[in-house]
Amino acid sequence: MEAIETFADLSTRDPYIFLDYDGTLVPIVMDPEKALPDEHLLDLLTRLSRRYKMFVVTGRSMAEIGNFIGNGFNVIALHGAVSRINGIYREHIPDLKRYVEICDSLYEMSADLKEKFRGLRIYNKGGNLLFHLGLVDIRNRERLIDQIREMASSTGMSLYLGKMIAELRIPGINKGTTIKEVRESHTALIAGDDNTDEDAFEKNPDAMTIKVGGGKTRARFVFSDVREMRSFLERITSLGEL
């Protein structure tokens, strides 16, 4: 397997490992609150973090990902806006509080959207606002997205459209920039499944990059699904062992 051989070379240079969560470590599910890790994944992450400098990188809030995997791992959350590394919390933008207040206000005002668009779920991440469209009638989604686009325009938030989601995000923040800042000059492995991870691939062209799932990508390697990604991670935890 070429990916194993490539990482084997990296492993001699103390690489940093950056792993997206949803769609990379756990399958995408219709209800994001049910994307819980199994015991095998938690054990795998523990073993990886003992051997390498490992980070879980996610668009979820710090509190939300902590509820899933605990607080013992290095985490980059809110698509790069905040991190907790070696137990130290850091904000990677100077005005996070302003965006928290914007999202709090929009969350209160957007309650009527749930009545207009049945099945819509809205999650306030404390800096980002996520609209999950998976249960919304497909015939109504464009009309809903138009209203979310107006929210973005009126507040200066960035609009991201992804797999069954629309999200208002802090402008200028992305996974790639924060990963580059955190890794400094260290070699790195970066894995992810979505367009937000493409930012990480693009801004870290010297890293070993893995796309999980289909679609166009800048990544060097493509794995078919979460199962293949986990199998790879299992193998790299045992590199060099007899």
N, C-alpha and C positions, 0 to 999 in steps of 0.2 A: 504493500500500500504506500503510494508516493507520499501521502500526507504524513504518515508515521515516520518515514525516512527524513522528510523535511524537518519535522519537529525534533527528531533525534539529534539533528545538527544544532538546532536552537537550544536544546536542553543543556548543552555544555556551556552556555553563555547566560545562565540565570534569567530565563525569559519571564516576562510578566504575562499573565493570561487574563484576558477580558472576555467574559461570557455573558451574552444577552440571556434573559430569563424566558419570557413567553415565546414559544415557537422554536426555542433553541435547547433549553434544558427541560421544559415541560411543553406538552402539546397545546396548541391554541384551542380554547374552549369557548362555547357561546357565552357562558357566564364567567367573567374575569375573576370573580371572587372565589371560584371553584378551581382555579389553576394551582392547586396545592402540590407541594413536592411530596414524593413518596420517600420512604426510609432509605431506599437505595440511593436516591439522588443526594440526600443529605449526607449520607456516608461517603459518597463519591466526592462531594465538594469538600468535605473535611479532609479526606486523604490528599486531594489536589492542593489544598491550601497549606498542608504540612510540607509538601514537597516544592511548591512553586509560590511565587507572589501572585495570588489569584484575586480577581475582582468580579463580582456580579454587576453587570451594567444594565440598567432598566429604565423604562419610562415611568414606572410606578413611583409613588412617593416613598420616602425613606421608611415611614411608619408601615406602609402597606407591605413592602418587601420584607421588612423585619418580622411582620406577623407570619409570613410564609416560611422564611429560612432562619429566623432568629437574628441575633445581633453579633454573632461571632465572626462573620465574614466581612472582608472589605467590600464596600458597595459604592457604586456611582449611580445616583438616582435622578429622577426628573429629567432624563435625557442629558445629564451632564451638569445640571444646575447646582447639585449638592453632592457631597461624598462623605463617607465615613471610612477612614483608612487608619489602620492600627488603633481603632477605638476613638479617633479624633474626628469630630464633625467639622465640615467646612462648607461654606457657600462660595460658589465659583462665579457669582455675579454680585455687584455691589448693592443692588436695589431689589433683592428678592422680596422684601416686605411689601413693596409696591404691587408686585404681581400677585402676591397672596391676597391682598386687599381687593384687587380687581376680580380675581376668581371667586372670592367670597361673595362679592356683589353680584356678579353674573350668575352664580349658582342660585342665589335667592330669586333673581329675576327670571330665571329660565324654568321655573317650576311649571309654568303654564304650557311649556313645550311638551311636557309629558302627557298633558291632556289632549293637545292637538295631534301628537304623533304617538299612537299607542305602541307600547313595546320599547320606547326609548328609555335608556338608562343613562344617568348623568353622574359622573364621579368627580368630586372636587379634590384635586391632589395637593392643594396648597401651593399654587404657583402655576399649575396647568389645570385645564378643565377638559375632561374626556366625555365625549358623547358616543355611547355604544349603540350602533345602528342595527345590530344583528337581528333583532326581533321586530324592527320597524318594517311595515309593508314596503316592498321594493319600489312600488309606484309613488311613494311619498318621500323617498330619501333625498331626491334632488331638491325638492322644495325645502326640506329641513336643512340641508347643507347650505342653501342660499341664506337662510336665516342665521345660521352659525357664522357664515362668512361676513354678514353684516356686523355681528358681535365683534369679530376680529378687527374689522375696519374701524369701528367706533372706539375701540380700546387700545389699538396698537399692538395687539397680540398677533402672533403668527398662526396661520391655519395649516394644519397637517391633515391629509386624508390618507388613511391606511386601510388595513384589512377589517372591514365592517366598523370602522371608527372614524370620527372626526375629532380633532383635538386642538384646543387653543393652547399655544405654548409661548414660553418666554422667547422673544425674538433674539436671534444671534447666538442662541445656545444649542449645542448639539453634542452627541456622544463623541464624535471624532476629535473635536477641539480639546475636550476635557481629558480624553484618553491620552492624547499627545502630550498634554501638560503633565499628567500624572506619571507617565512612563519615562519622561525625560529622554535619555539616550539608550534606555534598555531595549533589548530585543523583545518582540511581543508576538503573541498569538491573539487574534481577535475573531470571534465567531458570533454570527447573528443571522436573523432570518428576514428582516424587514428593511424598508427604505431608510429608517433611522440608522441602521447598521451600515448601510452604504456610505453614509457620511463618515463613519469610523474607518471604513476601508479606504475611502478617498483621501482622507487627511493623514493616514498612516501608511503610505505606499510601501514602506520598507518592511512592514509587519507581515507575518504569515496570516492570511485571511481565509475564513471559511464561511460560505453561505449555506444555510440550512433551508432546504426546500427549493422550489422552482422560481423562475423569473430571471430577468436580466440582472447581472451582478458584476461588480468590479473585483470580487473575491477571486483568489487563485484557485481555491478548491471549493467544490460543491458537494454537500452531503444531502441525501434524499430526504431525511427526516430526523426527528429527535432521537430515535433509536440508534441510528448510525452515528450521530454526534456523541451520544453517551458511550457507545462502544469505543469510539476513538479516545475519549477521555479516560476510559478504563485502561486502555493500552498504554497511554502516556504516563499514567501513574506508576506503572511497573517497569518503565524503561531502565535498563541497566541492572535489574534484579536477576539473581540466579534462579 
